[in-house]
Amino acid sequence: MNGWSHRLGLAALLLALCAGAAEAQTAKEKTKLYRWVDKDGQVHYSDSVPPEHAEQDRDILNRQGVPVAREQGLVTAEEAAAQAAAAQAAKDEQKRKLRDRVLLQTYQSVREIEVLRDNRLELVDAQLTIQEQSLANLRAQRAHIQKHAARYAPLNQDPKAQPLPEEVATDLERATSDIATQEANLLKRREERENIRLTFEADIKRFRELRAVAPR
């Protein structure tokens, strides 16, 4: 039993030593070595980047001193703004190219674009007509309710006038709310119509430009 216990203790010790060596090796492998060039052109090597050099881009080196990765330095507000502007410009350019391709693949002539524009506008105009008529009806309903409410106080100044019934006040409030909602919807529809018109106007202009330079 004593010999067996001794062998177990020895094995445990060996395992602990191996584990410690493995952890040390892992920690060593995780240690990064940086190389960067400061604003004065001087090359630096270190396992950490001091704050005064945090803005510098740097190489990450392996144990043999060979660059294996590139790490961006701390980005200033000006650099961040410039990067954002560049990214947005690239995105806008990509959208422009896609729009040009769609225009050339979809239409054969300016007239085709104009026909589609007119159809879209006619549809919106029909919706506008319906909404305008609905708004007119709501305003007429409110005028009728207001005329009825005028019989009661406080609109009626006669001391003998009865107070405004709760249901009439509710109807008047609802009518006013419905009118406000319909006016907002109508404004949104008119803005939609103008956006359609401007979009097609821009498409026609761009299509003409592309046709002028596109090979025949």
MDAnalysis code that builds the backbone (N, CA, C; Angstrom):
import MDAnalysis as mda
import numpy as np

u = mda.Universe.empty(648, n_residues=216, atom_resindex=np.repeat(np.arange(216), 3), trajectory=True)
u.add_TopologyAttr("name", ["N", "CA", "C"] * 216)
u.add_TopologyAttr("resid", np.arange(1, 217))
u.add_TopologyAttr("resname", ["MET", "ASN", "GLY", "TRP", "SER", "HIS", "ARG", "LEU", "GLY", "LEU", "ALA", "ALA", "LEU", "LEU", "LEU", "ALA", "LEU", "CYS", "ALA", "GLY", "ALA", "ALA", "GLU", "ALA", "GLN", "THR", "ALA", "LYS", "GLU", "LYS", "THR", "LYS", "LEU", "TYR", "ARG", "TRP", "VAL", "ASP", "LYS", "ASP", "GLY", "GLN", "VAL", "HIS", "TYR", "SER", "ASP", "SER", "VAL", "PRO", "PRO", "GLU", "HIS", "ALA", "GLU", "GLN", "ASP", "ARG", "ASP", "ILE", "LEU", "ASN", "ARG", "GLN", "GLY", "VAL", "PRO", "VAL", "ALA", "ARG", "GLU", "GLN", "GLY", "LEU", "VAL", "THR", "ALA", "GLU", "GLU", "ALA", "ALA", "ALA", "GLN", "ALA", "ALA", "ALA", "ALA", "GLN", "ALA", "ALA", "LYS", "ASP", "GLU", "GLN", "LYS", "ARG", "LYS", "LEU", "ARG", "ASP", "ARG", "VAL", "LEU", "LEU", "GLN", "THR", "TYR", "GLN", "SER", "VAL", "ARG", "GLU", "ILE", "GLU", "VAL", "LEU", "ARG", "ASP", "ASN", "ARG", "LEU", "GLU", "LEU", "VAL", "ASP", "ALA", "GLN", "LEU", "THR", "ILE", "GLN", "GLU", "GLN", "SER", "LEU", "ALA", "ASN", "LEU", "ARG", "ALA", "GLN", "ARG", "ALA", "HIS", "ILE", "GLN", "LYS", "HIS", "ALA", "ALA", "ARG", "TYR", "ALA", "PRO", "LEU", "ASN", "GLN", "ASP", "PRO", "LYS", "ALA", "GLN", "PRO", "LEU", "PRO", "GLU", "GLU", "VAL", "ALA", "THR", "ASP", "LEU", "GLU", "ARG", "ALA", "THR", "SER", "ASP", "ILE", "ALA", "THR", "GLN", "GLU", "ALA", "ASN", "LEU", "LEU", "LYS", "ARG", "ARG", "GLU", "GLU", "ARG", "GLU", "ASN", "ILE", "ARG", "LEU", "THR", "PHE", "GLU", "ALA", "ASP", "ILE", "LYS", "ARG", "PHE", "ARG", "GLU", "LEU", "ARG", "ALA", "VAL", "ALA", "PRO", "ARG"])
u.atoms.positions = np.array([
    [0.832, -1.204, 0.000],
    [0.000, 0.000, 0.000],
    [0.854, 1.237, 0.000],
    [1.976, 1.191, 0.766],
    [2.845, 2.365, 0.819],
    [3.481, 2.624, -0.532],
    [3.916, 1.545, -1.199],
    [4.527, 1.710, -2.523],
    [3.533, 2.260, -3.532],
    [2.300, 1.750, -3.451],
    [1.239, 2.230, -4.358],
    [0.937, 3.706, -4.121],
    [0.857, 4.107, -2.885],
    [0.608, 5.512, -2.555],
    [1.749, 6.392, -3.049],
    [2.980, 5.860, -2.913],
    [4.127, 6.641, -3.357],
    [4.088, 6.869, -4.874],
    [3.697, 5.801, -5.593],
    [3.624, 5.934, -7.051],
    [2.525, 6.908, -7.456],
    [1.383, 6.877, -6.739],
    [0.302, 7.828, -7.026],
    [0.745, 9.264, -6.787],
    [1.443, 9.472, -5.689],
    [1.928, 10.818, -5.387],
    [2.899, 11.304, -6.434],
    [3.780, 10.412, -6.890],
    [4.753, 10.782, -7.922],
    [4.060, 11.132, -9.236],
    [3.042, 10.330, -9.563],
    [2.298, 10.593, -10.807],
    [1.577, 11.937, -10.737],
    [0.992, 12.215, -9.579],
    [0.294, 13.494, -9.412],
    [1.260, 14.658, -9.548],
    [2.472, 14.484, -8.987],
    [3.486, 15.538, -9.074],
    [3.901, 15.771, -10.512],
    [4.088, 14.682, -11.253],
    [4.470, 14.800, -12.664],
    [3.378, 15.496, -13.473],
    [2.123, 15.144, -13.198],
    [1.006, 15.793, -13.901],
    [0.951, 17.277, -13.606],
    [1.184, 17.636, -12.353],
    [1.157, 19.049, -11.969],
    [2.276, 19.808, -12.673],
    [3.462, 19.175, -12.740],
    [4.589, 19.831, -13.415],
    [4.310, 20.007, -14.903],
    [3.717, 18.988, -15.504],
    [3.383, 19.072, -16.925],
    [2.350, 20.161, -17.190],
    [1.347, 20.206, -16.294],
    [0.303, 21.221, -16.448],
    [0.883, 22.617, -16.303],
    [1.790, 22.775, -15.323],
    [2.418, 24.077, -15.133],
    [3.254, 24.468, -16.335],
    [3.979, 23.497, -16.910],
    [4.798, 23.787, -18.090],
    [3.914, 24.164, -19.275],
    [2.781, 23.457, -19.413],
    [1.858, 23.752, -20.510],
    [1.272, 25.148, -20.373],
    [0.907, 25.506, -19.144],
    [0.364, 26.849, -18.920],
    [1.403, 27.910, -19.213],
    [2.632, 27.658, -18.809],
    [3.700, 28.633, -19.080],
    [3.923, 28.781, -20.571],
    [3.889, 27.626, -21.297],
    [4.081, 27.674, -22.743],
    [2.941, 28.423, -23.417],
    [1.704, 28.159, -22.929],
    [0.541, 28.853, -23.498],
    [0.628, 30.347, -23.259],
    [1.006, 30.738, -22.054],
    [1.145, 32.163, -21.736],
    [2.213, 32.801, -22.611],
    [3.295, 32.038, -22.843],
    [4.385, 32.568, -23.671],
    [3.916, 32.762, -25.098],
    [3.126, 31.756, -25.597],
    [2.635, 31.852, -26.967],
    [1.638, 32.987, -27.120],
    [0.878, 33.294, -26.045],
    [-0.119, 34.355, -26.123],
    [0.514, 35.738, -26.074],
    [1.747, 35.820, -25.601],
    [2.418, 37.116, -25.524],
    [2.683, 37.632, -26.932],
    [2.218, 38.837, -27.212],
    [2.389, 39.426, -28.539],
    [3.634, 40.298, -28.568],
    [4.277, 40.302, -29.711],
    [5.395, 41.203, -29.937],
    [4.993, 42.165, -31.038],
    [5.043, 43.457, -30.718],
    [4.619, 44.476, -31.655],
    [5.827, 45.179, -32.274],
    [5.625, 45.611, -33.505],
    [6.619, 46.462, -34.163],
    [5.878, 47.610, -34.839],
    [6.314, 48.831, -34.568],
    [5.681, 49.988, -35.193],
    [6.706, 51.076, -35.429],
    [6.324, 51.995, -36.272],
    [7.175, 53.133, -36.616],
    [6.482, 54.387, -36.116],
    [7.174, 55.180, -35.299],
    [6.540, 56.368, -34.741],
    [6.566, 57.513, -35.751],
    [6.052, 58.655, -35.343],
    [5.937, 59.800, -36.244],
    [7.281, 60.324, -36.698],
    [8.322, 60.009, -35.937],
    [9.667, 60.458, -36.302],
    [10.403, 59.435, -37.156],
    [9.744, 58.346, -37.480],
    [10.362, 57.323, -38.313],
    [11.166, 56.302, -37.547],
    [11.126, 56.320, -36.243],
    [11.892, 55.380, -35.443],
    [11.094, 54.094, -35.251],
    [11.786, 52.948, -35.425],
    [11.147, 51.643, -35.292],
    [11.184, 51.200, -33.840],
    [10.058, 50.674, -33.355],
    [9.961, 50.207, -31.966],
    [9.524, 48.746, -31.946],
    [10.039, 48.010, -30.954],
    [9.632, 46.635, -30.690],
    [9.241, 46.540, -29.214],
    [8.101, 45.918, -28.944],
    [7.689, 45.763, -27.553],
    [6.530, 44.780, -27.484],
    [6.363, 44.200, -26.265],
    [5.207, 43.324, -26.070],
    [3.974, 44.098, -25.646],
    [4.080, 45.424, -25.564],
    [2.934, 46.289, -25.275],
    [3.169, 47.632, -25.945],
    [2.087, 48.321, -26.241],
    [2.183, 49.613, -26.920],
    [1.900, 50.712, -25.916],
    [2.854, 51.603, -25.680],
    [2.626, 52.685, -24.717],
    [1.556, 53.646, -25.222],
    [0.883, 54.325, -24.318],
    [-0.218, 55.223, -24.699],
    [0.184, 56.284, -25.715],
    [1.425, 56.797, -25.615],
    [1.832, 57.856, -26.542],
    [1.979, 57.364, -27.979],
    [2.024, 56.039, -28.156],
    [2.132, 55.473, -29.501],
    [0.875, 54.695, -29.895],
    [-0.200, 54.866, -29.132],
    [-1.417, 54.075, -29.354],
    [-2.050, 54.349, -30.713],
    [-1.789, 55.523, -31.306],
    [-2.403, 55.861, -32.580],
    [-1.681, 55.212, -33.760],
    [-0.483, 54.664, -33.534],
    [0.307, 54.100, -34.618],
    [-0.191, 52.706, -34.997],
    [-0.312, 52.438, -36.291],
    [-0.584, 51.079, -36.738],
    [0.665, 50.241, -36.471],
    [0.495, 48.949, -36.215],
    [1.662, 48.126, -35.904],
    [1.506, 46.711, -36.463],
    [2.678, 46.083, -36.614],
    [2.730, 44.687, -37.025],
    [2.776, 43.811, -35.782],
    [2.155, 42.647, -35.880],
    [2.266, 41.648, -34.826],
    [3.236, 40.584, -35.331],
    [4.292, 40.325, -34.554],
    [5.348, 39.409, -34.972],
    [5.206, 38.067, -34.248],
    [5.642, 37.009, -34.936],
    [5.687, 35.719, -34.262],
    [6.999, 35.591, -33.483],
    [7.275, 34.419, -32.921],
    [8.463, 34.253, -32.075],
    [9.754, 34.383, -32.880],
    [9.651, 34.224, -34.207],
    [10.827, 34.373, -35.053],
    [10.981, 35.802, -35.569],
    [10.079, 36.695, -35.147],
    [10.155, 38.079, -35.564],
    [9.560, 38.353, -36.930],
    [8.778, 37.411, -37.441],
    [8.145, 37.568, -38.752],
    [6.739, 38.139, -38.574],
    [6.378, 39.198, -39.326],
    [5.026, 39.767, -39.214],
    [3.964, 38.735, -39.607],
    [2.974, 38.559, -38.759],
    [1.899, 37.611, -39.029],
    [0.529, 38.285, -39.080],
    [0.457, 39.530, -38.649],
    [-0.814, 40.249, -38.669],
    [-0.533, 41.738, -38.590],
    [-1.577, 42.505, -38.900],
    [-1.481, 43.967, -38.852],
    [-2.596, 44.465, -37.958],
    [-2.277, 45.343, -37.043],
    [-3.245, 45.863, -36.082],
    [-3.345, 47.372, -36.227],
    [-4.575, 47.846, -36.323],
    [-4.791, 49.281, -36.476],
    [-4.624, 49.992, -35.140],
    [-4.006, 51.145, -35.202],
    [-3.832, 51.935, -33.996],
    [-5.117, 52.623, -33.586],
    [-5.036, 53.323, -32.485],
    [-6.197, 54.056, -31.983],
    [-6.630, 55.097, -33.006],
    [-7.899, 55.085, -33.342],
    [-8.431, 55.993, -34.368],
    [-8.869, 57.298, -33.722],
    [-8.386, 58.408, -34.256],
    [-8.796, 59.712, -33.747],
    [-10.181, 60.059, -34.287],
    [-10.776, 61.105, -33.728],
    [-12.101, 61.529, -34.183],
    [-12.057, 61.945, -35.646],
    [-10.975, 62.622, -36.053],
    [-10.843, 63.049, -37.433],
    [-10.714, 61.854, -38.367],
    [-9.910, 60.866, -37.957],
    [-9.748, 59.673, -38.771],
    [-11.046, 58.885, -38.868],
    [-11.757, 58.808, -37.760],
    [-13.037, 58.096, -37.770],
    [-14.025, 58.771, -38.713],
    [-14.051, 60.096, -38.690],
    [-14.948, 60.839, -39.583],
    [-14.563, 60.618, -41.038],
    [-13.254, 60.619, -41.313],
    [-12.781, 60.402, -42.680],
    [-13.114, 58.992, -43.157],
    [-12.948, 58.005, -42.277],
    [-13.268, 56.628, -42.629],
    [-14.759, 56.454, -42.892],
    [-15.565, 57.094, -42.058],
    [-17.021, 57.014, -42.244],
    [-17.436, 57.663, -43.556],
    [-16.814, 58.804, -43.879],
    [-17.134, 59.494, -45.125],
    [-16.722, 58.642, -46.327],
    [-15.560, 58.014, -46.235],
    [-15.090, 57.165, -47.327],
    [-16.009, 55.956, -47.509],
    [-16.426, 55.372, -46.394],
    [-17.325, 54.216, -46.466],
    [-18.665, 54.608, -47.080],
    [-19.179, 55.782, -46.700],
    [-20.453, 56.243, -47.248],
    [-20.323, 56.546, -48.732],
    [-19.190, 57.138, -49.123],
    [-18.962, 57.431, -50.532],
    [-18.918, 56.150, -51.358],
    [-18.253, 55.125, -50.812],
    [-18.184, 53.842, -51.513],
    [-19.569, 53.209, -51.633],
    [-20.357, 53.329, -50.556],
    [-21.710, 52.785, -50.567],
    [-22.576, 53.515, -51.588],
    [-22.458, 54.839, -51.639],
    [-23.235, 55.634, -52.598],
    [-22.840, 55.288, -54.030],
    [-21.551, 55.075, -54.255],
    [-21.084, 54.726, -55.588],
    [-21.616, 53.364, -56.012],
    [-21.645, 52.436, -55.074],
    [-22.189, 51.116, -55.374],
    [-23.673, 51.199, -55.717],
    [-24.417, 52.002, -54.962],
    [-25.837, 52.185, -55.238],
    [-26.052, 52.842, -56.589],
    [-25.186, 53.806, -56.935],
    [-25.312, 54.492, -58.223],
    [-25.096, 53.523, -59.376],
    [-24.089, 52.665, -59.253],
    [-23.803, 51.695, -60.315],
    [-24.960, 50.709, -60.465],
    [-25.530, 50.292, -59.338],
    [-26.665, 49.377, -59.393],
    [-27.861, 50.047, -60.057],
    [-28.095, 51.295, -59.703],
    [-29.212, 52.046, -60.297],
    [-29.027, 52.194, -61.790],
    [-27.796, 52.493, -62.220],
    [-27.521, 52.631, -63.652],
    [-27.790, 51.316, -64.382],
    [-27.352, 50.217, -63.789],
    [-27.532, 48.909, -64.427],
    [-29.013, 48.564, -64.542],
    [-29.776, 48.861, -63.476],
    [-31.208, 48.582, -63.505],
    [-31.903, 49.429, -64.568],
    [-31.519, 50.685, -64.666],
    [-32.127, 51.566, -65.672],
    [-31.916, 51.024, -67.081],
    [-30.690, 50.636, -67.386],
    [-30.376, 50.171, -68.732],
    [-30.990, 48.810, -69.036],
    [-31.136, 47.978, -68.005],
    [-31.706, 46.657, -68.211],
    [-33.239, 46.668, -68.231],
    [-33.844, 47.694, -67.625],
    [-35.301, 47.734, -67.495],
    [-35.974, 48.465, -68.644],
    [-35.352, 49.539, -69.100],
    [-36.000, 50.399, -70.097],
    [-35.227, 50.407, -71.409],
    [-36.011, 50.556, -72.488],
    [-35.420, 50.680, -73.815],
    [-35.456, 52.110, -74.335],
    [-36.303, 52.925, -73.706],
    [-36.433, 54.313, -74.171],
    [-36.949, 55.181, -73.034],
    [-36.807, 56.497, -73.224],
    [-37.324, 57.454, -72.249],
    [-38.843, 57.345, -72.173],
    [-39.439, 57.051, -73.309],
    [-40.894, 56.965, -73.348],
    [-41.417, 55.880, -72.413],
    [-40.716, 54.764, -72.301],
    [-41.132, 53.696, -71.393],
    [-41.121, 54.176, -69.946],
    [-40.126, 54.961, -69.600],
    [-40.055, 55.493, -68.232],
    [-41.203, 56.467, -67.993],
    [-41.494, 57.278, -68.990],
    [-42.563, 58.266, -68.852],
    [-43.922, 57.590, -68.686],
    [-44.148, 56.508, -69.427],
    [-45.420, 55.786, -69.324],
    [-45.589, 55.207, -67.918],
    [-44.528, 54.577, -67.407],
    [-44.607, 54.031, -66.049],
    [-44.813, 55.141, -65.031],
    [-44.122, 56.266, -65.204],
    [-44.301, 57.406, -64.288],
    [-45.751, 57.871, -64.287],
    [-46.314, 58.032, -65.481],
    [-47.686, 58.529, -65.574],
    [-48.672, 57.554, -64.922],
    [-48.433, 56.259, -65.094],
    [-49.315, 55.264, -64.477],
    [-49.245, 55.336, -62.959],
    [-48.024, 55.474, -62.437],
    [-47.856, 55.575, -60.986],
    [-48.522, 56.828, -60.447],
    [-48.348, 57.928, -61.137],
    [-48.947, 59.188, -60.681],
    [-50.466, 59.146, -60.753],
    [-50.999, 58.515, -61.786],
    [-52.449, 58.400, -61.901],
    [-53.026, 57.587, -60.743],
    [-52.316, 56.536, -60.347],
    [-52.770, 55.725, -59.222],
    [-52.786, 56.536, -57.932],
    [-51.721, 57.297, -57.702],
    [-51.659, 58.125, -56.502],
    [-52.711, 59.219, -56.550],
    [-52.934, 59.793, -57.724],
    [-53.949, 60.842, -57.862],
    [-55.342, 60.305, -57.528],
    [-55.602, 59.064, -57.930],
    [-56.901, 58.461, -57.609],
    [-57.043, 58.283, -56.100],
    [-55.968, 57.866, -55.446],
    [-55.993, 57.725, -53.993],
    [-56.158, 59.079, -53.317],
    [-55.517, 60.093, -53.865],
    [-55.653, 61.445, -53.327],
    [-57.092, 61.934, -53.423],
    [-57.730, 61.647, -54.539],
    [-59.122, 62.069, -54.724],
    [-60.024, 61.437, -53.669],
    [-59.817, 60.151, -53.407],
    [-60.616, 59.456, -52.402],
    [-60.376, 60.056, -51.017],
    [-59.101, 60.300, -50.683],
    [-58.776, 60.852, -49.366],
    [-59.308, 62.268, -49.205],
    [-59.246, 63.063, -50.268],
    [-59.766, 64.428, -50.191],
    [-61.276, 64.429, -49.989],
    [-61.979, 63.502, -50.661],
    [-63.422, 63.404, -50.482],
    [-63.758, 62.950, -49.071],
    [-62.958, 61.997, -48.545],
    [-63.168, 61.531, -47.182],
    [-62.954, 62.656, -46.188],
    [-61.939, 63.468, -46.424],
    [-61.681, 64.601, -45.538],
    [-62.825, 65.607, -45.590],
    [-63.347, 65.845, -46.779],
    [-64.474, 66.771, -46.912],
    [-65.686, 66.252, -46.136],
    [-65.934, 64.952, -46.206],
    [-67.059, 64.363, -45.471],
    [-66.872, 64.501, -43.959],
    [-65.646, 64.275, -43.494],
    [-65.367, 64.406, -42.063],
    [-65.584, 65.838, -41.587],
    [-65.169, 66.790, -42.397],
    [-65.351, 68.190, -42.015],
    [-66.832, 68.553, -41.994],
    [-67.600, 67.997, -42.925],
    [-69.046, 68.260, -42.932],
    [-69.701, 67.654, -41.695],
    [-69.259, 66.453, -41.320],
    [-69.802, 65.815, -40.118],
    [-69.482, 66.630, -38.873],
    [-68.268, 67.132, -38.808],
    [-67.912, 67.933, -37.638],
    [-68.718, 69.226, -37.594],
    [-68.938, 69.833, -38.757],
    [-69.729, 71.064, -38.796],
    [-71.150, 70.804, -38.299],
    [-71.686, 69.633, -38.656],
    [-73.036, 69.283, -38.202],
    [-73.049, 69.102, -36.682],
    [-72.016, 68.441, -36.154],
    [-71.936, 68.240, -34.699],
    [-71.764, 69.580, -33.984],
    [-70.945, 70.458, -34.562],
    [-70.727, 71.771, -33.951],
    [-72.027, 72.578, -33.933],
    [-72.800, 72.453, -34.993],
    [-74.081, 73.163, -35.040],
    [-75.008, 72.656, -33.951],
    [-74.976, 71.341, -33.741],
    [-75.803, 70.759, -32.681],
    [-75.283, 71.181, -31.303],
    [-73.946, 71.209, -31.155],
    [-73.350, 71.577, -29.864],
    [-73.604, 73.036, -29.523],
    [-73.875, 73.869, -30.542],
    [-74.092, 75.292, -30.295],
    [-75.371, 75.555, -29.495],
    [-76.201, 74.554, -29.352],
    [-77.428, 74.729, -28.566],
    [-77.135, 74.682, -27.062],
    [-75.977, 74.187, -26.708],
    [-75.679, 73.949, -25.306],
    [-74.553, 74.866, -24.824],
    [-74.510, 75.017, -23.529],
    [-73.410, 75.760, -22.906],
    [-72.148, 74.880, -22.993],
    [-70.974, 75.467, -23.172],
    [-70.703, 76.910, -23.052],
    [-70.834, 77.677, -24.361],
    [-71.068, 76.960, -25.499],
    [-71.193, 77.677, -26.761],
    [-72.429, 78.572, -26.764],
    [-73.506, 78.105, -26.172],
    [-74.725, 78.901, -26.052],
    [-74.623, 79.737, -24.769],
    [-74.631, 81.051, -24.927],
    [-74.461, 81.960, -23.795],
    [-75.747, 82.190, -22.997],
    [-76.848, 81.622, -23.466],
    [-78.118, 81.778, -22.742],
    [-77.988, 81.131, -21.360],
    [-78.309, 81.886, -20.292],
    [-78.217, 81.313, -18.934],
    [-79.067, 80.065, -18.750],
    [-80.085, 79.915, -19.544],
    [-80.951, 78.749, -19.417],
    [-80.460, 77.550, -20.240],
    [-79.379, 77.743, -20.980],
    [-78.888, 76.664, -21.848],
    [-78.387, 75.489, -21.020],
    [-78.711, 74.306, -21.483],
    [-78.271, 73.090, -20.816],
    [-76.782, 72.832, -21.109],
    [-76.063, 72.159, -20.201],
    [-74.662, 71.837, -20.466],
    [-74.531, 70.865, -21.626],
    [-73.396, 70.910, -22.278],
    [-73.147, 70.067, -23.452],
    [-73.180, 68.593, -23.045],
    [-74.052, 67.811, -23.686],
    [-74.125, 66.378, -23.349],
    [-72.777, 65.689, -23.598],
    [-72.491, 64.719, -22.780],
    [-71.190, 64.039, -22.878],
    [-71.021, 63.362, -24.225],
    [-72.095, 62.748, -24.745],
    [-71.961, 62.052, -26.028],
    [-71.688, 63.021, -27.168],
    [-72.246, 64.236, -27.089],
    [-71.989, 65.241, -28.138],
    [-70.534, 65.704, -28.065],
    [-70.047, 65.909, -26.838],
    [-68.647, 66.301, -26.671],
    [-67.711, 65.216, -27.197],
    [-68.080, 63.954, -26.943],
    [-67.265, 62.833, -27.422],
    [-67.264, 62.776, -28.947],
    [-68.451, 62.967, -29.544],
    [-68.542, 62.960, -31.010],
    [-67.710, 64.088, -31.618],
    [-67.743, 65.250, -30.986],
    [-66.990, 66.392, -31.500],
    [-65.482, 66.134, -31.398],
    [-65.071, 65.549, -30.291],
    [-63.647, 65.244, -30.106],
    [-63.176, 64.189, -31.112],
    [-64.000, 63.171, -31.320],
    [-63.640, 62.118, -32.260],
    [-63.566, 62.666, -33.684],
    [-64.501, 63.510, -34.045],
    [-64.507, 64.081, -35.392],
    [-63.261, 64.926, -35.626],
    [-62.877, 65.702, -34.628],
    [-61.671, 66.528, -34.755],
    [-60.425, 65.653, -34.896],
    [-60.375, 64.565, -34.130],
    [-59.236, 63.644, -34.203],
    [-59.177, 62.960, -35.566],
    [-60.319, 62.535, -36.082],
    [-60.360, 61.875, -37.392],
    [-59.904, 62.822, -38.499],
    [-60.289, 64.073, -38.380],
    [-59.882, 65.053, -39.382],
    [-58.378, 65.254, -39.351],
    [-57.813, 65.346, -38.160],
    [-56.367, 65.520, -38.035],
    [-55.618, 64.327, -38.640],
    [-56.119, 63.121, -38.386],
    [-55.491, 61.918, -38.945],
    [-55.572, 61.908, -40.461],
    [-56.724, 62.258, -40.985],
    [-56.905, 62.260, -42.438],
    [-56.058, 63.346, -43.097],
    [-55.924, 64.477, -42.449],
    [-55.068, 65.542, -42.991],
    [-53.609, 65.092, -43.048],
    [-53.180, 64.386, -42.001],
    [-51.804, 63.877, -41.986],
    [-51.601, 62.839, -43.086],
    [-52.590, 61.954, -43.277],
    [-52.493, 60.953, -44.336],
    [-52.466, 61.598, -45.715],
    [-53.259, 62.622, -45.856],
    [-53.314, 63.320, -47.133],
    [-51.985, 64.010, -47.431],
    [-51.404, 64.619, -46.418],
    [-50.100, 65.265, -46.597],
    [-49.042, 64.231, -46.977],
    [-49.070, 63.074, -46.319],
    [-48.107, 62.017, -46.615],
    [-48.274, 61.527, -48.053],
    [-49.533, 61.407, -48.504],
    [-49.782, 60.948, -49.868],
    [-49.290, 61.970, -50.886],
    [-49.461, 63.248, -50.592],
    [-48.971, 64.282, -51.508],
    [-47.450, 64.275, -51.572],
    [-46.813, 64.043, -50.426],
    [-45.353, 63.942, -50.414],
    [-44.896, 62.722, -51.211],
    [-45.645, 61.636, -51.087],
    [-45.331, 60.426, -51.851],
    [-45.406, 60.713, -53.350],
    [-46.433, 61.455, -53.756],
    [-46.581, 61.796, -55.171],
    [-45.405, 62.622, -55.665],
    [-44.994, 63.592, -54.860],
    [-43.879, 64.446, -55.258],
    [-42.580, 63.640, -55.331],
    [-42.397, 62.710, -54.405],
    [-41.200, 61.870, -54.434],
    [-41.171, 60.987, -55.674],
    [-42.324, 60.465, -56.051],
    [-42.406, 59.659, -57.269],
    [-42.038, 60.503, -58.480],
    [-42.579, 61.697, -58.534],
    [-42.308, 62.579, -59.672],
    [-40.817, 62.918, -59.753],
    [-40.223, 63.254, -58.620],
    [-38.809, 63.619, -58.611],
    [-37.912, 62.427, -58.931],
    [-38.303, 61.241, -58.441],
    [-37.502, 60.045, -58.715],
    [-37.506, 59.713, -60.194],
    [-38.672, 59.758, -60.804],
    [-38.746, 59.472, -62.243],
    [-38.041, 60.556, -63.056],
    [-38.127, 61.791, -62.588],
    [-37.440, 62.877, -63.278],
    [-35.927, 62.629, -63.273],
    [-35.406, 62.197, -62.128],
    [-33.977, 61.887, -62.024],
    [-33.628, 60.668, -62.868],
    [-34.502, 59.660, -62.892],
    [-34.240, 58.462, -63.693],
    [-34.186, 58.794, -65.177],
    [-35.092, 59.642, -65.622],
    [-35.110, 60.032, -67.033],
    [-33.828, 60.789, -67.392],
    [-33.440, 61.699, -66.532],
    [-32.209, 62.462, -66.785],
    [-30.998, 61.538, -66.845],
    [-30.897, 60.611, -65.880],
    [-29.754, 59.695, -65.848],
    [-29.786, 58.729, -67.019],
    [-30.965, 58.265, -67.412],
    [-31.084, 57.355, -68.546],
    [-30.583, 58.025, -69.815],
    [-30.931, 59.281, -69.981],
    [-30.453, 60.021, -71.155],
    [-28.934, 60.151, -71.129],
    [-28.371, 60.390, -69.960],
    [-26.915, 60.495, -69.839],
    [-26.248, 59.167, -70.179],
    [-26.811, 58.072, -69.683],
    [-26.223, 56.761, -69.926],
    [-26.337, 56.367, -71.396],
    [-27.457, 56.657, -71.994],
    [-27.654, 56.346, -73.418],
    [-26.707, 57.133, -74.291],
    [-26.344, 58.312, -73.823],
    [-25.450, 59.166, -74.625],
    [-24.037, 58.605, -74.668],
    [-23.652, 57.852, -73.607],
    [-22.288, 57.337, -73.541],
    [-22.243, 55.823, -73.722],
    [-23.381, 55.149, -73.609],
    [-23.383, 53.700, -73.736],
    [-23.150, 53.305, -75.190],
    [-22.429, 52.210, -75.428],
    [-22.197, 51.768, -76.806],
    [-23.503, 51.339, -77.455],
    [-23.630, 51.633, -78.725],
    [-24.853, 51.285, -79.463],
    [-24.682, 49.924, -80.119],
])
